[in-house]
Amino acid sequence: MTTLRQVKSFVRRSGKITPGQQRALDNLLPEYGISYACSLVDLNVIFGRNNPKIIEIGFGMGKSTSQMALNNPEFDYLGIEVHPPGVGSLLMEIREHRISNLKVINYDAVKVIKDMIMDNTIHGFHIFFPDPWHKKRHNKRRIIQKEFIDVLCSKLKPAGYIHLATDWEDYAIWMLDILKTNPQLKNTSKTGDFVPRPLQRPETKFEQRGLNLGHGVWDLIFTK
């Protein structure tokens, strides 16, 4: 059994939350959210159907997450995020656009995946632009670690996928090295490294701003 490290891959920022985001947390999280529990959940029961399930870890403000759910109604999406302003923002998107195939968990993703998600049930995992923890002494805080990828693999269905993206080249190479060493995973890249941005991953304003400044973006997709 894989033992996950206890070092947290995130810092709970005390960012300003708007009144609308706070109201969404108070009023909409009970309706569109899933509470953390140290027990397995059946996502088919929660969504009321047996469609493919995709989990996004760290969705930020949630704009691209809601867009993916709207664009792909045949999939069910579960977004996991620790920062309240982002959770509140996504909850408002769900209500505004009446998105029925998207749920939210406001909790540590490592514990959610380990404690709540059944083995061999998930179609795909998305981790887009996670904190790079770029100082070498902080690399141990990166969420992409061998042990965590092992856990994600155990939750994936056969032929399921892991899609990662980053705008830090050092982190991109780190991610590639970890995924390549997992015997359960196969790289979908024809060149053996990165893939062009898939159309199903919406381009964020943050990403476009970086591209305009000449920054790179690296996507990886590996299948089980």
Secondary structure, DSSP 8 states (H G I E B T S, - for coil): ------S-S---------HHHHHHHHHTHHHHB----SS-B-HHHHHTS---EEEEE--TT-HHHHHHHHH-TTSEEEEE---HHHHHHHHHHHHHHT-SSEEEE-S-HHHHHHHHB-TT-EEEEEEES-----SGGGGGG-S--HHHHHHHHHHEEEEEEEEEEES-HHHHHHHHHHHHT-TT-EE--TTSS-B---TTS---HHHHHHHHTT---EEEEEE-
